[in-house]
Amino acid sequence: MAWIFGQRAAALLLAAGLAGLAGPCLPEERPAIPAEYRRPDAIPFPDSNPYSQAKAELGRSLFFDPLLSGSGDRSCASCHQPGLAWSDGRARAARSDAGEMALHTPSLLDIAFADGPLGWDGKFPSLETVAFAPITAPTNMNLSEAALLDRLAARPDYTEAFAAAFPDARPAIARKTVEEALATFERLIVSGRAPFDAWVAGDAGAISDAAKRGFGLFTGKAHCAACHSGSSFTDGSFHDIGTASGEGIGRGRFFPNAPALRFAFKTPTLRDVARRGAYMHDGSLATLSEVIDLYDRGGIDRPSRSRDIRPLGLTAPEKADLLAFLDTLSGPAESHPALGILGPQPPRP
């Protein structure tokens, strides 16, 4: 992965929006926080799809445009809404036929920093490969690849935008360029500065004493950091944490001979987690208190359950401290520093 921005404006913005999380402080004021929890100084873009502002602008236009759906009334932002931490606030995603899908809509926050395959079961090898799954799904956006490319080619504004973003592509409007433009924009969806980040940077008063105790539990007795590690609070891997089986068997779908991957789903980021209920891959838990209770019980004891999942014996005050800590991971609502390079914030759908 190349940790680059293609233009000086992008680098300056990240310097202000991300690297700026580390403010001045005296050495003795700096909390003893593992370096892995400090925000990265730049957004990673793959060598196969490097950043350009023209590509990012095009990706934003596509992301919010209902032209990408067969009915003309759904867009990527229908499920990934900026005002709802880039999810949709539902237990399970809405289908185009008024039903609901089997899975909860994952947030796009910090998707640029996600390691490994994407999707709850890891069916997408890269961010570029995600776009056409919802676009062409009959119960989602319900538009064929050919129809989408024809629609885009019929729009002078899009033909100009694709030509500017992909000057060497022939044709400029193709599945690959649509995928790359959307992925470029989505990598700019980074979480804003949260109280936890200020604490990590040395502001001892940025979070409460309860939250500090909660972080101690998070990295200690509660074992949360075994999976929710790093600046985005995810290891990018797949685990069976003992939830009810619900729909499907997670990563085990692709590795039927690997017992540990049965019912294993991808670890989500915890950035803005207090704003992102419902929870779990299937939206089966309505509140963070219910999530903590699940982990405290140890979930369902079965052969595939992660070795890090076991009864914890948390007290009521300890659970309250964990909640206080999780609340510190939310930045200002709709504050996404890297999107500033594109000018005004994208409109709420």
NORSULTA-V554496 format. One record per residue. N is the residue number from 1. SS is DSSP state (~ for helix, > for strand, _ for the rest). PSI is psi in whole degrees, -180 to 180 (* if undefined). D_CENTER is the distance of its C-alpha to the mean C-alpha in Angstrom with 2 decimals. Layout:
# NORSULTA-V554496
n->N ss->SS psi->PSI d_center->D_CENTER
n->N ss->SS psi->PSI d_center->D_CENTER
This chain:
# NORSULTA-V554496
n->1 ss->_ psi->136 d_center->18.01
n->2 ss->> psi->121 d_center->19.62
n->3 ss->_ psi->80 d_center->18.40
n->4 ss->_ psi->157 d_center->19.87
n->5 ss->_ psi->141 d_center->19.94
n->6 ss->_ psi->-14 d_center->22.74
n->7 ss->_ psi->153 d_center->24.32
n->8 ss->~ psi->-36 d_center->25.71
n->9 ss->~ psi->-39 d_center->24.16
n->10 ss->~ psi->-42 d_center->20.63
n->11 ss->~ psi->-40 d_center->21.78
n->12 ss->~ psi->-39 d_center->23.44
n->13 ss->~ psi->-45 d_center->20.52
n->14 ss->~ psi->-35 d_center->18.34
n->15 ss->~ psi->-38 d_center->21.41
n->16 ss->~ psi->-39 d_center->21.52
n->17 ss->~ psi->-33 d_center->17.90
n->18 ss->_ psi->-57 d_center->16.54
n->19 ss->~ psi->-27 d_center->19.68
n->20 ss->~ psi->-6 d_center->21.36
n->21 ss->~ psi->-24 d_center->19.65
n->22 ss->_ psi->88 d_center->22.52
n->23 ss->_ psi->170 d_center->25.47
n->24 ss->_ psi->144 d_center->29.06
n->25 ss->_ psi->161 d_center->30.31
n->26 ss->_ psi->147 d_center->33.11
n->27 ss->~ psi->-40 d_center->32.58
n->28 ss->~ psi->-15 d_center->33.73
n->29 ss->~ psi->-15 d_center->31.20
n->30 ss->_ psi->123 d_center->28.18
n->31 ss->_ psi->155 d_center->26.66
n->32 ss->_ psi->78 d_center->26.72
n->33 ss->_ psi->133 d_center->22.99
n->34 ss->_ psi->142 d_center->21.98
n->35 ss->~ psi->-26 d_center->21.07
n->36 ss->~ psi->-18 d_center->17.82
n->37 ss->~ psi->-3 d_center->16.36
n->38 ss->_ psi->139 d_center->17.25
n->39 ss->_ psi->143 d_center->14.80
n->40 ss->_ psi->159 d_center->15.42
n->41 ss->_ psi->-10 d_center->17.88
n->42 ss->_ psi->164 d_center->16.41
n->43 ss->_ psi->133 d_center->13.58
n->44 ss->_ psi->133 d_center->14.26
n->45 ss->> psi->138 d_center->15.44
n->46 ss->_ psi->150 d_center->17.21
n->47 ss->~ psi->-29 d_center->20.97
n->48 ss->~ psi->-12 d_center->21.03
n->49 ss->~ psi->70 d_center->19.02
n->50 ss->_ psi->159 d_center->19.78
n->51 ss->_ psi->141 d_center->18.85
n->52 ss->_ psi->148 d_center->21.33
n->53 ss->~ psi->-37 d_center->21.36
n->54 ss->~ psi->-39 d_center->23.05
n->55 ss->~ psi->-41 d_center->20.36
n->56 ss->~ psi->-41 d_center->17.61
n->57 ss->~ psi->-44 d_center->19.90
n->58 ss->~ psi->-43 d_center->20.51
n->59 ss->~ psi->-39 d_center->16.88
n->60 ss->~ psi->-43 d_center->16.45
n->61 ss->~ psi->-45 d_center->19.65
n->62 ss->~ psi->-41 d_center->18.62
n->63 ss->~ psi->-39 d_center->15.28
n->64 ss->_ psi->8 d_center->17.35
n->65 ss->_ psi->118 d_center->20.46
n->66 ss->~ psi->-7 d_center->21.71
n->67 ss->~ psi->-22 d_center->23.99
n->68 ss->~ psi->1 d_center->21.42
n->69 ss->_ psi->152 d_center->22.45
n->70 ss->_ psi->-40 d_center->25.86
n->71 ss->_ psi->-15 d_center->26.76
n->72 ss->_ psi->16 d_center->25.54
n->73 ss->_ psi->10 d_center->23.81
n->74 ss->_ psi->144 d_center->20.18
n->75 ss->_ psi->178 d_center->17.57
n->76 ss->~ psi->-35 d_center->13.92
n->77 ss->~ psi->-8 d_center->13.65
n->78 ss->~ psi->-34 d_center->15.55
n->79 ss->~ psi->-27 d_center->12.61
n->80 ss->_ psi->83 d_center->9.83
n->81 ss->> psi->128 d_center->11.96
n->82 ss->~ psi->-41 d_center->11.76
n->83 ss->~ psi->-7 d_center->14.03
n->84 ss->~ psi->40 d_center->12.07
n->85 ss->_ psi->35 d_center->8.91
n->86 ss->_ psi->30 d_center->7.74
n->87 ss->> psi->-152 d_center->8.67
n->88 ss->_ psi->1 d_center->12.43
n->89 ss->_ psi->7 d_center->14.05
n->90 ss->_ psi->160 d_center->15.67
n->91 ss->_ psi->-46 d_center->16.23
n->92 ss->_ psi->148 d_center->16.01
n->93 ss->_ psi->146 d_center->15.27
n->94 ss->> psi->137 d_center->18.48
n->95 ss->_ psi->162 d_center->20.60
n->96 ss->_ psi->-16 d_center->22.81
n->97 ss->_ psi->19 d_center->25.85
n->98 ss->_ psi->2 d_center->25.05
n->99 ss->_ psi->-163 d_center->24.04
n->100 ss->> psi->151 d_center->20.73
n->101 ss->_ psi->173 d_center->18.66
n->102 ss->_ psi->-19 d_center->18.53
n->103 ss->_ psi->156 d_center->14.86
n->104 ss->_ psi->144 d_center->12.46
n->105 ss->_ psi->117 d_center->9.90
n->106 ss->_ psi->149 d_center->6.35
n->107 ss->_ psi->150 d_center->4.15
n->108 ss->_ psi->0 d_center->3.30
n->109 ss->_ psi->131 d_center->3.64
n->110 ss->_ psi->26 d_center->4.98
n->111 ss->~ psi->-25 d_center->4.41
n->112 ss->~ psi->-27 d_center->8.12
n->113 ss->~ psi->1 d_center->8.62
n->114 ss->_ psi->131 d_center->7.56
n->115 ss->_ psi->151 d_center->11.08
n->116 ss->_ psi->-170 d_center->13.00
n->117 ss->_ psi->156 d_center->12.72
n->118 ss->> psi->166 d_center->9.79
n->119 ss->_ psi->154 d_center->10.10
n->120 ss->_ psi->-34 d_center->11.32
n->121 ss->_ psi->6 d_center->14.52
n->122 ss->_ psi->29 d_center->13.63
n->123 ss->_ psi->-11 d_center->15.66
n->124 ss->> psi->119 d_center->14.03
n->125 ss->_ psi->-20 d_center->15.29
n->126 ss->_ psi->167 d_center->13.28
n->127 ss->~ psi->-34 d_center->11.02
n->128 ss->~ psi->-27 d_center->14.47
n->129 ss->~ psi->0 d_center->15.51
n->130 ss->_ psi->-41 d_center->13.08
n->131 ss->~ psi->-47 d_center->14.62
n->132 ss->~ psi->-11 d_center->18.00
n->133 ss->~ psi->-54 d_center->17.16
n->134 ss->~ psi->-33 d_center->16.37
n->135 ss->~ psi->-44 d_center->18.87
n->136 ss->~ psi->-9 d_center->21.69
n->137 ss->_ psi->127 d_center->21.08
n->138 ss->_ psi->-33 d_center->24.13
n->139 ss->_ psi->5 d_center->22.48
n->140 ss->_ psi->-101 d_center->19.55
n->141 ss->_ psi->-22 d_center->20.41
n->142 ss->_ psi->52 d_center->23.54
n->143 ss->_ psi->129 d_center->24.54
n->144 ss->_ psi->157 d_center->25.99
n->145 ss->~ psi->-45 d_center->25.17
n->146 ss->~ psi->-42 d_center->28.76
n->147 ss->~ psi->-39 d_center->28.75
n->148 ss->~ psi->-47 d_center->25.64
n->149 ss->~ psi->-36 d_center->27.19
n->150 ss->~ psi->-42 d_center->30.46
n->151 ss->~ psi->-45 d_center->29.00
n->152 ss->~ psi->-41 d_center->27.39
n->153 ss->~ psi->-23 d_center->30.65
n->154 ss->_ psi->-4 d_center->32.64
n->155 ss->_ psi->113 d_center->30.93
n->156 ss->~ psi->-36 d_center->32.52
n->157 ss->~ psi->-37 d_center->29.65
n->158 ss->~ psi->-37 d_center->27.26
n->159 ss->~ psi->-38 d_center->29.89
n->160 ss->~ psi->-42 d_center->30.31
n->161 ss->~ psi->-42 d_center->26.61
n->162 ss->~ psi->-40 d_center->26.11
n->163 ss->~ psi->-38 d_center->29.33
n->164 ss->~ psi->-38 d_center->28.21
n->165 ss->~ psi->-30 d_center->24.80
n->166 ss->_ psi->66 d_center->26.32
n->167 ss->_ psi->-21 d_center->29.97
n->168 ss->_ psi->-2 d_center->30.75
n->169 ss->_ psi->138 d_center->29.29
n->170 ss->_ psi->106 d_center->31.93
n->171 ss->_ psi->162 d_center->31.13
n->172 ss->_ psi->-34 d_center->28.58
n->173 ss->_ psi->109 d_center->27.07
n->174 ss->_ psi->168 d_center->25.89
n->175 ss->~ psi->-46 d_center->23.10
n->176 ss->~ psi->-41 d_center->22.07
n->177 ss->~ psi->-34 d_center->22.02
n->178 ss->~ psi->-47 d_center->20.04
n->179 ss->~ psi->-44 d_center->17.34
n->180 ss->~ psi->-38 d_center->17.50
n->181 ss->~ psi->-47 d_center->17.55
n->182 ss->~ psi->-43 d_center->14.48
n->183 ss->~ psi->-37 d_center->12.50
n->184 ss->~ psi->-46 d_center->14.09
n->185 ss->~ psi->-45 d_center->13.09
n->186 ss->~ psi->-30 d_center->9.38
n->187 ss->_ psi->-15 d_center->9.53
n->188 ss->_ psi->-3 d_center->11.04
n->189 ss->_ psi->83 d_center->8.28
n->190 ss->_ psi->150 d_center->8.48
n->191 ss->_ psi->148 d_center->9.05
n->192 ss->_ psi->171 d_center->12.78
n->193 ss->_ psi->122 d_center->15.44
n->194 ss->> psi->162 d_center->15.64
n->195 ss->~ psi->-36 d_center->18.96
n->196 ss->~ psi->-40 d_center->17.89
n->197 ss->~ psi->-38 d_center->17.56
n->198 ss->~ psi->-38 d_center->21.02
n->199 ss->~ psi->-44 d_center->22.37
n->200 ss->~ psi->-36 d_center->21.22
n->201 ss->_ psi->-7 d_center->22.89
n->202 ss->_ psi->-1 d_center->26.07
n->203 ss->_ psi->97 d_center->26.37
n->204 ss->_ psi->-23 d_center->27.81
n->205 ss->_ psi->8 d_center->27.90
n->206 ss->_ psi->-26 d_center->24.33
n->207 ss->_ psi->161 d_center->23.57
n->208 ss->_ psi->166 d_center->26.08
n->209 ss->~ psi->-37 d_center->28.11
n->210 ss->~ psi->-43 d_center->26.55
n->211 ss->~ psi->-37 d_center->23.04
n->212 ss->~ psi->-42 d_center->24.60
n->213 ss->~ psi->-37 d_center->26.13
n->214 ss->~ psi->-38 d_center->22.88
n->215 ss->~ psi->-37 d_center->21.30
n->216 ss->~ psi->-41 d_center->24.42
n->217 ss->~ psi->-42 d_center->23.92
n->218 ss->~ psi->-42 d_center->20.23
n->219 ss->~ psi->-3 d_center->21.40
n->220 ss->_ psi->-106 d_center->24.70
n->221 ss->_ psi->-38 d_center->26.17
n->222 ss->_ psi->-13 d_center->23.06
n->223 ss->_ psi->18 d_center->21.60
n->224 ss->~ psi->-39 d_center->17.97
n->225 ss->~ psi->-9 d_center->17.44
n->226 ss->~ psi->-31 d_center->18.62
n->227 ss->_ psi->-37 d_center->15.13
n->228 ss->_ psi->80 d_center->12.97
n->229 ss->_ psi->168 d_center->14.15
n->230 ss->_ psi->178 d_center->13.60
n->231 ss->_ psi->-25 d_center->12.30
n->232 ss->_ psi->1 d_center->8.67
n->233 ss->_ psi->49 d_center->10.52
n->234 ss->_ psi->143 d_center->9.81
n->235 ss->_ psi->-1 d_center->12.43
n->236 ss->_ psi->11 d_center->10.58
n->237 ss->_ psi->-169 d_center->13.50
n->238 ss->> psi->133 d_center->14.85
n->239 ss->> psi->146 d_center->17.11
n->240 ss->> psi->113 d_center->19.43
n->241 ss->_ psi->12 d_center->19.34
n->242 ss->_ psi->23 d_center->22.19
n->243 ss->_ psi->161 d_center->20.81
n->244 ss->_ psi->146 d_center->23.09
n->245 ss->_ psi->-38 d_center->22.91
n->246 ss->_ psi->-133 d_center->22.20
n->247 ss->_ psi->120 d_center->21.29
n->248 ss->_ psi->177 d_center->21.38
n->249 ss->_ psi->21 d_center->21.34
n->250 ss->> psi->-139 d_center->17.91
n->251 ss->~ psi->-24 d_center->18.22
n->252 ss->~ psi->-18 d_center->21.93
n->253 ss->~ psi->-35 d_center->22.20
n->254 ss->_ psi->-14 d_center->22.28
n->255 ss->_ psi->70 d_center->24.19
n->256 ss->_ psi->-20 d_center->26.82
n->257 ss->_ psi->11 d_center->28.97
n->258 ss->_ psi->94 d_center->26.46
n->259 ss->~ psi->-33 d_center->26.97
n->260 ss->~ psi->-18 d_center->24.24
n->261 ss->~ psi->-2 d_center->21.56
n->262 ss->_ psi->130 d_center->22.89
n->263 ss->_ psi->20 d_center->20.53
n->264 ss->> psi->125 d_center->17.87
n->265 ss->> psi->158 d_center->14.25
n->266 ss->> psi->139 d_center->11.12
n->267 ss->_ psi->119 d_center->10.22
n->268 ss->_ psi->159 d_center->6.95
n->269 ss->_ psi->152 d_center->5.96
n->270 ss->_ psi->4 d_center->8.73
n->271 ss->_ psi->133 d_center->8.13
n->272 ss->_ psi->26 d_center->9.83
n->273 ss->~ psi->-31 d_center->10.38
n->274 ss->~ psi->-17 d_center->13.87
n->275 ss->~ psi->5 d_center->12.96
n->276 ss->_ psi->21 d_center->10.91
n->277 ss->_ psi->151 d_center->13.85
n->278 ss->_ psi->180 d_center->14.80
n->279 ss->> psi->168 d_center->13.45
n->280 ss->_ psi->167 d_center->13.54
n->281 ss->_ psi->-27 d_center->12.95
n->282 ss->_ psi->10 d_center->15.84
n->283 ss->_ psi->25 d_center->15.54
n->284 ss->_ psi->-14 d_center->18.80
n->285 ss->> psi->129 d_center->18.60
n->286 ss->_ psi->-28 d_center->18.89
n->287 ss->_ psi->162 d_center->18.63
n->288 ss->~ psi->-29 d_center->17.47
n->289 ss->~ psi->-40 d_center->21.19
n->290 ss->~ psi->-36 d_center->21.24
n->291 ss->~ psi->-46 d_center->18.42
n->292 ss->~ psi->-39 d_center->20.49
n->293 ss->~ psi->-39 d_center->23.57
n->294 ss->~ psi->-48 d_center->22.23
n->295 ss->~ psi->-36 d_center->21.60
n->296 ss->~ psi->-38 d_center->24.94
n->297 ss->~ psi->-27 d_center->26.72
n->298 ss->_ psi->6 d_center->25.22
n->299 ss->_ psi->-163 d_center->24.22
n->300 ss->_ psi->126 d_center->26.30
n->301 ss->_ psi->111 d_center->28.47
n->302 ss->_ psi->165 d_center->28.49
n->303 ss->_ psi->-31 d_center->28.84
n->304 ss->_ psi->-11 d_center->25.21
n->305 ss->> psi->135 d_center->23.93
n->306 ss->_ psi->145 d_center->22.41
n->307 ss->_ psi->-17 d_center->25.10
n->308 ss->_ psi->-6 d_center->22.98
n->309 ss->_ psi->120 d_center->23.06
n->310 ss->_ psi->160 d_center->26.39
n->311 ss->_ psi->138 d_center->28.02
n->312 ss->_ psi->-28 d_center->27.48
n->313 ss->_ psi->38 d_center->30.21
n->314 ss->_ psi->141 d_center->28.32
n->315 ss->_ psi->166 d_center->30.52
n->316 ss->~ psi->-44 d_center->29.77
n->317 ss->~ psi->-36 d_center->29.68
n->318 ss->~ psi->-40 d_center->27.27
n->319 ss->~ psi->-40 d_center->24.86
n->320 ss->~ psi->-38 d_center->25.26
n->321 ss->~ psi->-39 d_center->24.56
n->322 ss->~ psi->-43 d_center->21.28
n->323 ss->~ psi->-40 d_center->20.24
n->324 ss->~ psi->-40 d_center->21.48
n->325 ss->~ psi->-47 d_center->19.36
n->326 ss->~ psi->-32 d_center->16.08
n->327 ss->~ psi->-24 d_center->17.09
n->328 ss->_ psi->-3 d_center->17.23
n->329 ss->_ psi->3 d_center->13.49
n->330 ss->_ psi->125 d_center->13.20
n->331 ss->> psi->-175 d_center->14.19
n->332 ss->_ psi->139 d_center->16.32
n->333 ss->_ psi->132 d_center->15.23
n->334 ss->_ psi->28 d_center->14.05
n->335 ss->_ psi->107 d_center->14.55
n->336 ss->_ psi->94 d_center->12.48
n->337 ss->~ psi->-45 d_center->14.96
n->338 ss->~ psi->-25 d_center->14.45
n->339 ss->~ psi->-16 d_center->14.88
n->340 ss->~ psi->-23 d_center->18.33
n->341 ss->~ psi->-16 d_center->19.64
n->342 ss->~ psi->4 d_center->19.70
n->343 ss->_ psi->-141 d_center->21.91
n->344 ss->_ psi->153 d_center->21.42
n->345 ss->_ psi->147 d_center->18.12
n->346 ss->_ psi->146 d_center->17.36
n->347 ss->_ psi->150 d_center->19.17
n->348 ss->_ psi->138 d_center->17.86
n->349 ss->_ psi->* d_center->18.71
